[in-house]
Amino acid sequence: MTAFEALRGILPDSAEVLPSGHLAVGGCDLVDLVQQHGTPLYVYDEATILARARAYRDGLRAAYPGDSLVCYASKAYSARWLLQLLAAEGLGLDVVSGGELHVARSAGFPMERTYFHGNNKGEDELAEAVSAGISRVVIDNLEEVERLNRICGGLDRVQPVLLRLTPGVEPHTHEYIRTGAVDTKFGMAIQTGAAEEAVRRIQAAPNLALVGYHAHIGSQIFDLEPFQESARRVMQFAADMLARQGVKPREISPGGGFGMRYTPADDPRTPGDVVGALAEAVLDAAETLLPGEPLPRMTIEPGRSLVATAGVALYTVGSIKHIHGVRTYVAVDGGMADNIRPATYGAEYSSLLANRAGEAPATTVTIAGKYCESGDILVREAHLPAPRVGDVVALPASGAYNLAMASHYNMALKPAVVAIRDGQARLVRRRDTYDDLLRAEV
Ligand SMILES: Cc1ncc(COP(=O)(O)O)c(C=O)c1O
């Protein structure tokens, strides 16, 4: 089997090997793109993003008879070209900072489909969001109840809000991307009574309107049961609050965090399976716990599973170090400054040579970055045709949380980005220049 064949479902949907042996995406030769734009280069296939967006949107509509909305979690990767693509498909948006809100507004993303999350939103960020007409603020803590109410009072607004709940569900994923357990910085715990106290305070705040509840239990979760359990707990809480506090649950948001494929060992569910399971849990709970109440609007928030597979990171091999009997390091011209995930939580990636994609793997090497940390390793066990200096290494499934977490460590220049649509590649972000590194200095 060639490396390419082993990576189906990890590479973009339109990926193919050309007769030249070059890897192509959306009909565009990636080696040509590298010659044009240099490396590191990030390439996105719009068709792959659209396929995922439509699968979530249409799957949720089919599985859930109530109103529904798929909100893209823009922390995974935010850029105007992407937000405009998703806005045109009728998706909503989740932003978590003034910066993400700024990009969304600058892209013209409809604020009536935008949700504002975050565990410590600042005064300015909240004021800007409310003034912009944000659809929902997702309240995380008691200070925020007081802060947002005061800001909305000053603006003479009544702001619809959701309350972020901590449902006490422990999914199997890395602890840094697990958020649903009681010991987390996010949300208010149902178990401890903190969530009910928050409901009381929101109800007493004249400029806030509590319309429902949100929970997000973590990221890169494959098992559907924790999502269903979380949705059931949120619905139980909603029913309890209707009974005890008179709050009508008009909206329920079971979050995102759906797993996707980085390596052949990953076995994610399809978007259809995910929304089917979530809709079933919410519907069952609505029937038994909220009889006679209208079905709440259901929103979900996929981030990585919407965009990661669409993105391929491309690097050039610059040096190869054989440490006899130990390991071969293949050093590329990017690394932890454009992809911090392997160093932060041991994330695993697949790899292939974009200029020799038709060849079978012949050796196992370690793909190292160029930055000054021993932990700057992109792929510890990469199965590749014996790499040579000048080869183009492709890391698929690089579309989420790579560029979004990119840094200027070692004064690295953030990579250029190319988006492919209908066989045409266009530069949507130029590579940083050295001047960019100095631009904000005073
Ligand atoms: C509140 C919320 N919603 C959605 C997401 C998206 O998660 P993922 O990209 O894993 O789908 C996150 C990720 O951290 C989140 O915190």
The ligand as an SDF file (V2000), in Angstrom:
LIG
                    3D

 16 16  0  0  0  0  0  0  0  0999 V2000
  -17.3860   25.7430   24.0560 C   0  0  0  0  0  0  0  0  0  0  0  0
  -16.7240   25.0230   22.9550 C   0  0  0  0  0  0  0  0  0  0  0  0
  -17.4440   24.6580   21.8860 N   0  0  0  0  0  0  0  0  0  0  0  0
  -16.8730   24.0010   20.8440 C   0  0  0  0  0  0  0  0  0  0  0  0
  -15.5300   23.6920   20.8480 C   0  0  0  0  0  0  0  0  0  0  0  0
  -14.9580   22.9940   19.6450 C   0  0  0  0  0  0  0  0  0  0  0  0
  -14.3320   21.8030   19.9250 O   0  0  0  0  0  0  0  0  0  0  0  0
  -13.7820   20.9230   18.7020 P   0  0  0  0  0  0  0  0  0  0  0  0
  -12.9070   21.7780   17.9000 O   0  0  0  0  0  0  0  0  0  0  0  0
  -13.0410   19.8100   19.3270 O   0  0  0  0  0  0  0  0  0  0  0  0
  -14.9900   20.4620   17.9560 O   0  0  0  0  0  0  0  0  0  0  0  0
  -14.7400   24.0350   21.9440 C   0  0  0  0  0  0  0  0  0  0  0  0
  -13.3160   23.6840   21.9710 C   0  0  0  0  0  0  0  0  0  0  0  0
  -12.5680   23.9380   22.8380 O   0  0  0  0  0  0  0  0  0  0  0  0
  -15.3590   24.7270   23.0280 C   0  0  0  0  0  0  0  0  0  0  0  0
  -14.6490   25.0950   24.0960 O   0  0  0  0  0  0  0  0  0  0  0  0
  1  2  1  0
  2  3  1  0
  2 15  2  0
  3  4  2  0
  4  5  1  0
  5  6  1  0
  5 12  2  0
  6  7  1  0
  7  8  1  0
  8  9  2  0
  8 10  1  0
  8 11  1  0
 12 13  1  0
 12 15  1  0
 13 14  2  0
 15 16  1  0
M  END
$$$$
